[in-house]
Amino acid sequence: MSTDARLAAVQPSRSRILGLAPMVLFSVSAMITLDSVATVAASGWRGIAVFTVLAVVFYAPYGLITAELGSAWPQEGGMYVWIREAYGERVGGVCAWFYWVNLAYWAPAVFVIFAGTVRTAFWPSMSRTWEELIVIGLLWLVVAVGILPLRLTTWVNNASAAAKMAVLAAAAIVGIAYAAQHGIANPLSATQLWPGTGIGLAAVAVILSNFCGWEVMSSLGGSIKDPRRDIPRMILIAGIAIVGTQILGMTGILAALPLEDLSIVSGIADAMDLSFGLVLGSGAATTAAYDVVIVLLLFSFVGTMITWSTGANHSINVTGLDRSAPRVFGHINRRFGTPDYAFVLMAALATVLTALNYALFGGNEQIFWTIFSLSSVAFMAPYTLMFPALLVLRRRFPDVARPYRVPGGRLGAWLAVVLAETFVTLGLVLFLTVIPTGQSRVTYTAIVAGGGVVTLLVGIWLSRRRRPAVGEAPDR
């Protein structure tokens, strides 16, 4: 029985509910990560300059590759399906494991930012115990929402996208208004437009990581109304929105908040706290407006994790159904038609890691950057196989219909793959080598590089626990 047939057999319905608009909003919710906007802005105007350059030389070719793969192989599973078809089930299963487990690493980091924002805006005396409880509680909230039917979680994704764009628009408007009244907080000069060492290189790594995610929509390929037509369109429309709004938001932050006062944990909240009061004046209306924006910001953090966990869990769910991973990942809730066991396993692992991280690290920024770096290494590693899969699949399956093809023929495809592969590899190298200020190199390397090796070994071990289908010859 094929994977698609097994999906149909265990799910109550295979309704295709996702049209172009919700697909665009899903991608916006996934790929605008407000928890990292302040990290990029903390490198100053060079962060925006590098962001723009990388949008051209990495984001664009990556989008072209995903558009071709997603329209030619639109099945549920996304990246896993493409890598499986190019290199085999075991390699695809290991890559899906990396793609899934990075959420367990990343989610605590995002929710540390959530707690830091709550502290800045509403609860200055919050203890670390309460912060840890908030992080763990939010992890399980993601599970509770994620296992609901997709038609319901789609509304969360849509609202998350709208909230993110509203927050970035507010940051841009009040930041620019602040600069007009009081002068720009970080004057622009030519020397600030070239990436240097330290936070400049860290910003490059963060930007490259943030630009990854086009394929997450294809993880839900079985629920898309017309994936062959709409995936390329979604990439174009969402790409413009994602790049444009983030540039505006970072501009607003830098216009209002001096770099020395910009925290990677609460940078957006800090910038708007300053600029709201100085631009709009004091009073109940200003306080209420600020609180609304902060609530939207907090909601966006939760929305990001719900969106990503939906895509990653649906992707690894296919590996369980495909028997390229233990069948526990393939369990589907018969009432809701969602991968419930995968969600629970993700949150359980994230909870354990959260407890360990709070016991081992002192400052919030150290917690954030170390976990974010490990998650980014796990997240970006599968792309090193996904990008060249375009060329492999063109050679292996030349007759598969490709409603969209990377323009430029063979040369265009090679150029897109070389650019994407070069920059995703650069991102991996930077996350492994750029040590945050105040962090021990030995500790950082042990956690990020050592954690990456352990993740790989576990993925290989899981792939070897593959069980053949009835009548299928065992693996040799």
Secondary structure, DSSP 8 states (H G I E B T S, - for coil): --HHHHHHHHSS-----B-HHHHHHHHHHHH--HHHHHHHHTTTHHHHHHHHHHIIIIIHHHHHHHHHHHHHS-STTTHHHHHHHHH-HHHHHHHHHHHHHHHHHHHHHHHHHHHHHHHHHT-TT--HHHHHHHHHHHHHHHHHHHTS-HHHHHHHHHHHHHHHHHHHHHHHHHHHHHHHHH--SS---GGGGS--STHHHHHHHHHHHHT--GGGGGGGGGGBS-HHHHHHHHHHHHHHHHHHHHHHHHHHHHHHS-GGG--TTTHHHHHHHHHHHHHH-SSHHHHHHHHHHHHHHHHHHHHHHHHHHHHHHHHHHHHHHTTSS-GGGG---TTT-S-HHHHHHHHHHHHHHHHHHHHH--SHHHHHHHHHHHHHHHHHTTHHHHHHHHHHHHHH-TTS--SS--SSHHHHHHHHHHHHHHHHHHHHHHHHH---TT--HHHHHHHHHHHHHHHHHHHHHHHTT----TT-----
